[in-house]
Amino acid sequence: MRISIGFNARHLAEKEIRGLTRYTVELLRALSRLDSVRLVLFSDLPLHPDHLEGIRAEVVVFDAPGQLLWECVALPEKIRQAGIDVFHAPADRGLPFLKVCPLVTTVHDSYERTHWRSLMPGPKRKLRYWLHETANRFLADAVITVSDSTRNELCSLRVASDKKLVRIYNGVSRRFHPAVGPDDRETVVRHGVKPPFMLYVGGYDSRKNVDGLIRGFDRSGLDDFTLVIIARKPADFANRLAAWKRLACFERIRFLEAPDHQLPCFYRAAEFFVNPSLWESFSLQIVEAMACGTPVISSNRKALPEILGDAGVYFDPGDDSSLPDVMRRLASDASLRATLRDRGIRRAATISWDRTACETLSVYEKVAGNRSALDPT
């Protein structure tokens, strides 16, 4: 018997690929490979065609005067008309406020829930935030999150009850693998990068600790290495650049905005990958690096040790000498790099979007088959 799953897919209208977009797209692709699932995507704007590649789904696009009315009034009626068994909001928020079927949401991290006062300036944004948080807590039949660390934090923050919170790890795309491609070297060189280099992929948010990464690289004394940073440049990038230009290592840093499909080339060509983050709920980039056979240096904060395990070496971002020491150690120890490469490939092999989809489908089936199976409060 097929189960009909509706998705709030509004964020797939934008071309840009962010973490929430990648999660949604990869989950939908994996669910599309299951014959027992019918997918229906709801949006107020046409979805970007790149995101629909490999997805077998019906797309329902309809408008309403404002996002709130779209979710409160128009969306529940469209869900009812489409015969949806379970509706899923995969990007932290987006549940309909009128409940016409069992509801599932994925809350990806606890950072926003911890720092909402500063991240949501102004009463209007705070009100909208709390409307969505209230929907997640009182209307959702299940709240999926992506690591045990984050699950425990969300529970302590009362985002959802312990019985309602379900941990399901993210997967890793099949594009990320250790076999060197024929275009790897050419792709990297075309961006002005020469080996050896260390790699960071992510963002410039303060919690990502890119400044700590750059200053650690400056103190490492690895003068033959380049640091490659692949991230979308923020509005204040010029101000950040002005501060970094004063560092001796600046000429050996490459700030890139390489397209998503080129990322595997950079992972495979890098001597090692560094995640300096102060707060991560999962880190798709660490899993991608492991899958590509790239040794990993990681901060020891939040969910990072849970995801990386023994497939990397850790540093304390609160200790200025810790990261440079680890960089020098990994740069000089080929045997250690080979060990981490093997461990990472093995660990990444246990992580897949197909597994994520199967575990998520189990949640759908549970809430669809027994609406009271999970704690309603």
LOBATOR-299660 format. One record per atom (N, C-alpha, C): x, z, y. Coordinates in pm, whole numbers, plus 50000, padded with zeros to 5 digits. Atoms other than C-alpha are relative to their C-alpha. Layout:
N
XZY/...
END
This chain:
377
500845000049880/500005000050000/500885000050125/499205000949879/501394990050341/499565010550102/500284990649893/501645014750625/500284993050133/499885006649870/501145002450983/500615009750101/499284991449907/503645017051230/500034993350137/499915004849863/503265012551604/501205006250070/498844995349924/506255015751837/499774998250149/499895001949856/506495022252208/501324992850023/498815008549989/508914993652279/500284995950144/499845003749859/508874993352660/501474997950037/498595000949962/512654998752682/500694987749943/499425012350054/513264967052479/499734987950089/500215011049904/512114946152776/501274997150080/498765001849925/515514951352941/501084994049911/498955006750076/518464929752834/501115009649962/498874991150021/520994957752862/499855008149871/500004992550125/521964974852537/500595013950026/499544986249990/522185012652560/499775006849867/500154992850126/522145039452295/498585000149947/501404999650043/518345042452287/499534986349954/500365013650040/518005004652268/500584996949862/499365003050129/520485002051982/499325007449887/500724992350103/518755029851789/498704993149963/501305005950026/515365013351826/500134986649927/499835013350059/516554978151743/500485001049855/499464999050135/518594988351439/498995006349904/501034994050084/515805010651305/498924989749967/501025010250024/513274982351347/500504989349905/499455010150092/515574957451173/500015005249856/499964994350134/516014980950879/498595001849943/501384998950046/512274988250859/499414986449965/500505013650027/511644950650867/500404995149862/499585003950134/513494947950537/499195006949890/500854992950095/510884970450372/498634993249994/501275007250015/507854951850234/498795008950023/501144990849990/505694983150254/499655003750144/500184996249861/505854984750636/499504988250082/500465009449897/503874966050900/500355006150134/499554995049871/505354969451249/499254993150113/500655005249880/503554965351579/500695006350121/499264995349883/505494967951906/499134998750124/500824999849880/503664977752225/500885001050124/499234999949876/505004970752573/499134995150115/500695005149882/503854964252929/500704987750057/499255011949958/506474936552972/500464992549876/499475007450115/507694908452744/501335005749953/498784994450055/510434920752511/501114989550004/498895009449991/513894905652547/500254993849862/499905006650132/514344879752269/501225004249919/498814995650074/517854892052180/499715012249915/500304987850073/516414925352073/499094997649880/500965002850107/513844909051844/500634992849882/499325007050109/516414890851630/500065008849876/499984992650125/516024901951269/498865010049984/501134990750006/512814921351340/498734992449963/501275005850044/509584912851158/498875008950052/500994991349937/506874926551385/499034991950085/500955005249902/503764918951586/500345006250134/499714994949866/504254922651960/498724999450083/501214999149918/501384934252180/500435003850142/499614997749861/502054931052554/498745000650085/501164998349912/499504944052803/500425008550119/499634993449875/499624957253156/498975010650037/500884989949943/498114986753342/500595003950134/499484996249867/498424999453701/500825012949995/499124988550006/501375022753648/500265004649857/499614995850134/503215037353348/499095010849945/500824988950046/501075068653333/498664995149946/501285005450047/497805049153306/500204991449877/499715008250117/499455025553058/500045008749874/499874991350116/500305054552826/498765008649977/501134990850014/497255076352897/498714993049958/501305006550016/494445050952892/500084987249916/499975013250064/495435015852785/500635000449861/499284999850127/497885023752503/499175005649885/500794994950113/495575045852290/498974990049950/501015009850042/492915018752289/500654988549923/499295010750071/495434992152185/500465004749862/499594994550129/496715014851908/498815000049904/501214999750082/493165019251780/499624985949954/500375013850033/492464981951792/500944993849897/499015005850091/495664973851601/499995006649862/500084993450130/494784997351316/501295007049960/498724993450023/497955017951349/499815013249923/500054987650078/498525045551091/500845011150063/499104990449935/501435062551274/500614993050121/499385005649880/502745057151627/501305007550027/498674994349982/506445062751703/500524996750140/499295001749872/508065067952045/501485002949972/498634998050050/511775062651956/501035003650107/499024998649891/513375068352298/499745012550083/500154986949934/512865105452381/498605003150051/501334997949943/509425100552535/499184987249985/500835012050007/506495076452549/498825001149905/501194998350082/503755091552332/498754998250085/501275000649927/500165083552432/499445014150018/500524986649974/498475113652588/498655002449933/501224998950080/495255106352400/500374996749857/499535001550138/495925110952029/498934993349915/500935007550083/494205084651815/500534998149858/499415000850134/496575086251513/501165009849998/498814991450004/499495107451389/501134994450085/498965004049905/502435106851631/501365005449958/498604996250026/506215107651583/500824996250122/499085003449893/508885109051850/501435003149955/498604996950025/512675107851835/500605005450130/499324993749887/514415131852074/501495000249965/498635002850041/518065121652072/501005010950037/498994990149965/519835149752252/499395011650078/500444987849933/519585184152404/500555001050142/499364999249869/521615176552718/498974999750113/501005001149895/518685165452930/499095012150001/500884988450007/516575194552806/500685012650051/499264988649948/519325218952905/500214999150150/499655002049860/520065203753247/498904992850079/501085007849938/516635190253347/499845003150148/500194996649859/516605208953678/500864991450093/499125008249917/519595189453812/499834985149972/500155014150035/518885156953628/498694994150048/501325004849955/515285154653752/499745004850143/500214995749861/515485157654134/498604996550049/501305002749940/512215160354319/498855004149910/501144995050078/508825174154210/499324989249916/500685010850074/507455140054100/500694997249868/499275002550124/510225134053846/499925011949906/500134988150085/510035169853722/498645000349933/501355000150057/506265166553673/499904989849886/500045010250103/506655134153480/500785004549876/499194995050112/509405149853268/499215010049917/500714989750075/507245179553176/498734994949934/501135006350069/504235157753096/500454994549865/499515005750125/506325139852837/500475011049903/499564989150086/507885172052706/498815007249937/501224993850053/504405186952666/499404991549889/500515009050103/503265156252473/500845001149873/499134998950117/506305158852244/499735012849922/500164987250069/505705195452171/498635001749937/501354996650047/501935196652131/499264988449933/500705011250060/500905161452027/500744993949882/499225006150108/503755149751802/499815007649870/500094993950133/503275156151430/501395002249941/498604998250042/507035152351376/500904995850115/498995003349899/510025152251609/501324997749926/498755003650066/513045133951469/501155002150098/498784999649920/516525141751598/501184996249912/498965007850066/519935128551502/501185007949944/498954991750060/522145157951398/499475014149983/500404986050019/521845193551272/500315008250124/499634993049878/523645205751583/498904998550105/501045002449900/521045189651808/498675005949956/501244994150050/518185200751586/499955014950032/499964985649973/519265237151621/499815002850150/500124997949855/519565233852000/498584997150048/501365003349960/516185216752038/499025010849956/500854989150048/514615244151831/500125012250091/499784988449914/516195271452046/499434997850140/500565003449870/515035253252360/498474998449995/501445001050022/511485252152215/499464986150036/500485013849985/511295214352244/498964997049893/500975001250110/509485215951910/500245011649905/499864989150096/508895241151635/500954996049889/499055002450108/511315244851348/499404991249890/500655007650107/508805230551098/499784985450040/500295013549953/508205199951314/501264991650016/498745007249974/511875190651377/500614995049870/499425006450118/513415166451127/501324993450041/498725006549971/517085156451126/500184987649913/499675012550069/517805120251035/501174993750073/498835005949936/521275106451105/499754985450038/499965014249966/521695073551285/500804992449894/499215008350091/523225044451094/501124993050074/498985008449937/525925019151167/499704985649963/500335014050022/525354981951206/500994993549904/499165007150095/526704958650940/501074991650070/498985007449924/528664941151217/501335007450005/498794991849990/531144969751212/500585002149860/499354999350130/533504965950915/501514998250020/498555000149979/537284967750858/500674986449981/499375013050025/537874931350760/500274992950133/499605006349874/539804914951045/499394986050009/500615013049980/537934885051186/500984990050060/499085010249947/539574851951282/500104999850152/500015000149854/538654857251647/500425013250062/499714986749948/539714893651679/501114999850105/498854999749910/543114888551836/499744991950127/500285008649885/542004859952062/499025006750096/500994993249917/539014880252187/500655010950084/499344989049930/541184910152279/500954994750106/499025005649906/543914889352444/499304993450119/500755006649893/541334869952644/499595009950110/500354989649902/540444902852815/501255006250063/498774994949939/544074908252915/500565012349933/499554988050072/544784934552649/501044996049897/498955002050099/547984935652447/500215012949923/499714987850078/548694959652161/501395005350030/500964990550057/549344987352107/499095006050108/500904993649904/546305002652273/499105009949930/501024990750044/543945031852235/498704996350069/501305005249957/540225025952284/499005011250026/501194991749976/537245043452439/498844990650028/501245007449976/533705029052426/498925010150030/501064990449968/530845046952597/499484998250140/500495000349863/529795055652949/500865008650089/499244992249902/531045072353265/499265012750045/500694987749964/528525100953278/500995011649996/499054988849990/530205133853366/500245006549865/499824993550131/529615147653016/500884991849907/499155008550084/531525118052868/501485003050021/498654995049976/534705132453025/501044988850005/499045011049989/536355099053103/501195004050087/498894995449916/538405115753376/500995008149917/499124992550088/539765139853116/500804990949907/499315009750085/540615110352891/501164993450075/498975007049922/542525092153166/501155009350035/498944990649964/544425123053277/500795004649876/499294997150123/545255131252915/500954988749962/499145011650025/546605096052871/501205000050094/498914999549903/548665100253187/501055010349960/499074989450038/550225132553054/500654997549863/499505002250136/550855118152706/501414994249997/498695006349998/553965098852810/500134988149908/499975011650089/552995069852582/500084987350084/499835010849903/554415043752816/499854986249940/500165013250063/554205015552560/498554997349962/501415001550034/550445021052510/499174996050121/501045002849901/547495007052704/498755007949961/501304993750023/544225025952740/498914990050038/501105009549976/541185002952707/498695007950004/501294993349981/537885016352841/498924989250010/501105009749998/534764995852760/498725007750031/501194992949954/531795008652957/499434993050123/500635005649879/529304997253218/500415008350120/499504992849882/530715005853560/498845005650081/501064993649922/528565030653757/500114996350148/500045003349857/527635027854125/501185006050075/498904993349929/530405052054226/501364996649939/498765003350070/533095034354024/501194998650095/498915001949904/535145025254334/500625013450040/499484986849964/535465062154426/500855005849886/499254995150114/536605071054075/501344992749990/498805008250010/539085042454076/501065004350101/499064995849895/540625054554401/500805012249956/499304988150048/541475087954238/500974996549887/499165003550115/542865072053921/501204991550041/498905008549956/545055047854115/501255008150036/498874991549965/547245077254211/500805004649878/499344995850123/548195083053846/501044989749957/498915008950044/551395068553698/499554990249893/500455008450111/549475054053403/499034989150043/501115008549959/547005034253613/500194985349961/499755014250029/548645000053560/499834997049851/500155002150144/548255005253183/498595003349951/501404997850035/544495010753191/499224987150024/500865011649985/542004982453138/498555004749998/501414996349988/538434988353259/499174987449971/500695012150044/536264963253072/498505002349986/501425000250032/532614954353033/499774989049897/500095010150105/532954934352712/498604999849941/501325000850061/529714921652554/499965007149866/500194991850119/528304941152262/500564993449874/499585006650124/529114914752000/501524999749983/498544999850009/532844917652081/500575013649964/499494986550026/533094954952017/500745001349867/499244998650125/534104951851648/501444994950011/498655005349982/537114930851755/500925010550062/499194989949933/538334958551985/500255012049910/499794988850092/537764986151730/501104996949899/499045003450106/539744967851462/501424998250052/498675002549943/542614959251698/500655012550056/499474987949937/543014994351840/500835008249902/499234990850082/545645018451712/499165012249963/500954989250026/543085045951744/498955000450109/501144998549910/539795054651912/499945014450048/500094986449945/539265084652142/498595002350054/501264995649939/535965102152213/500275013550067/499634987649929/536685128352485/498795008350042/501254994949945/533025138352532/499885015349992/500304985749997/531935173452626/498675003249932/501354997550053/528425168852486/499504987349932/500535011250076/527365144852210/499025005249896/500984996350101/524335146251987/500234992749868/499655007450121/525615120251741/501314992450019/498895009049968/528065093851880/500034988149905/499965012650073/527365059151749/501414994150001/498675006049988/530845049351871/500975005549896/499124994350103/532595073351634/499714993849865/500375006050128/530665059251339/500454985449995/499555014049995/531415023651451/501514999149980/498544999850017/535135031951477/500365002649854/499724997150140/535145047251128/499714987849913/500395011650080/533325017050984/500994988650014/499005010549976/535974994151137/501395004049953/498704995550046/538815014550990/500925004550111/499214995649886/539955027751327/500185015249997/499804985449995/541555062651326/499375005850127/500774994049892/539665086651553/500625013150048/499754987349933/540645113651801/498695004250065/501294995749948/537655134651899/500085013850063/500274986649947/536655163552118/499365008449890/500574991050101/535625194051915/498675005950043/501244994549944/532355198852107/498754994649930/501355003450043/528705198251995/499994993349862/500225006050132/527825173951711/501174991849949/498915008950040/531135155151699/500675004049869/499414996450131/532755175551416/499034997849884/500995002250105/529505172851217/499994985449955/500075014350033/529535134851234/501334994849948/498675005250036/533295128751204/500585006649876/499474992950116/534135155250944/501525000149999/498554999950013/537705152250813/500614986250024/499535013849978/537995115550918/500634998250138/499375001049868/539605123651254/500815012450030/499294988149950/541795147751448/499325004350129/500774994549890/540325170551712/500905005850108/499324993249890/541355183552051/498985008350076/500854991349919/539975210052284/500014994850144/500025005449864/538835194152613/500195010550108/499744989449904/539215227952780/501475003350016/498564997749997/542985227352717/500684987050043/499415012349946/544885202052933/501094994149912/498905005050084/547715199352680/499524995049864/500475002950135/545525194452373/499904985049973/500185014450023/544595157552411/501334992550003/498705007050004/548095145152510/500795002749873/499284996650124/549565163752211/499464992049882/500605007250112/547105147651971/500274985050012/499695014249980/547645113052124/501414996949952/498615002350041/551405115952075/500145001049848/499914998050144/550945128651721/499494987849925/500585011250072/548705100151613/500784987050026/499245012149967/550745073651794/501294999149919/498694999950067/553925084151609/499905001349848/500144997050143/552495090751262/499164989249932/500725010850066/551575058751077/499315004749873/500604994850122/550885078250758/498685007150030/501234993249960/548315100050935/498944989850038/500975010349962/546665069251084/499404993349876/500485006450123/546425053450738/499035009249925/500884990350066/544895085350594/498645000650069/501264999349925/542295087250871/499194987149985/500685012850021/541515050250830/499215000349869/500664999850131/540715055050460/498845009949998/501084990049996/538695086550520/498814994950081/501075004949915/536735070050799/499174989349933/500735010750070/535825039350593/499105005949893/500824993650105/534635061450307/498825007450060/501094992349939/532615083650538/498934990750059/500955009449941/531025054350722/499164993149894/500745006650108/530005039250388/498785008049956/501164991750036/527595068650341/498924999750107/500925000549886/525885060750673/499494985850017/500545013449983/523535031250708/498635000750065/501335000649940/520475020650901/498924998849893/500975000550109/518755013250569/499635014149955/500284986050036/519095050050480/499185006750110/500774994649887/517885059650828/498544995649991/501365005450007/514855037050783/499215006449886/500704994150114/513985050950439/499605014550027/500324986049967/514175086950561/498945000850109/501025000449895/512125077950870/498654996149942/501245003950067/509535060650651/499375011949927/500524988050067/509215093050453/499265009050098/500694992149897/508315110850777/498664993550034/501255007049971/505715084150858/498965002749892/500934998450111/504165087050514/499465014349992/500434985950006/504045124950533/498955002850107/500964996949894/502285126750869/498744991449986/501185008550020/499965097850779/499145005149886/500744995550117/499015112850444/499435013950013/500464986249984/498595148550559/500255004350143/499824997349856/498055153950931/500345014550027/499734985849978/498365191550892/501265004649925/498824996250078/501545190150683/501085006350087/499014994449908/503655198150988/499305009050102/500544990249908/503125226851227/499494993150127/500545006949882/500795214251506/500475005750132/499534994249875/502395237051763/501505000950004/
END
